[in-house]
Amino acid sequence: MNKVFLIFAVIFLSFTSTSQIIKQTIRKESTFVHDTLIFNENMKGKILDEKFESCHNELNFYKPFINSKKVNKLKILKEEFAKTTIKYLGIIKDLNDKNSYHVITDFTIIGIGSMESPRGKSKVVFINENQDKIIIYNFPMPEDLPKLIKKNILFFQNEQTKIGISIFGGLGPELCIPKIGCN
């Protein structure tokens, strides 16, 4: 009987060791990318002005979500055929110390309920410190939206890569994120 117990113990231990080795080899290594988005005076112009103007009518909708007590807390808005998830990430300061921006993520699913194939919209919203200017960038997928702000870095997650973004000189007409693209 001791031999049978010993055989089962050896088989069990070898199986758990093999299982742990497999788990370790499957695990991918994660990487970190940090980039500073530099915007200079030469980039200002008609395209940027049009971007600010086209977003201005949404300013009053997003301003109520700016609340330092509700950083990283989801707010869910439900309508008959849509569901919107909004998260206030906090403030990111421009590295040139001239501007600060409130950052909000917005993911909306349109066509819930009777629609067989709902569609989604993903946005990241920047509102200046005075809360009188807004710029909105559309992203292709909700997983491309930023996750949090920590130590004045806006963090994104793309598969196994953590991406940190700093801002210098303001915001441009497009927000270009390494490994995600320009939006």
Secondary structure, DSSP 8 states (H G I E B T S, - for coil): -HHHHHHHHHHHHHHHHHHHHHHHHHS---EEEEEEEE--GGG-SHHHHHHHHHHGGGHHHHGGG--GGGBT-EEEEE-SSEEEEEEEEEEEE-TTSS-EEEEEEEEEEES-SS-SS-EEEEEEEEEETTS--EEEEEESSGGGS--EEETTEEEEEETTEEEEEEEES---SS-EETTTEE-
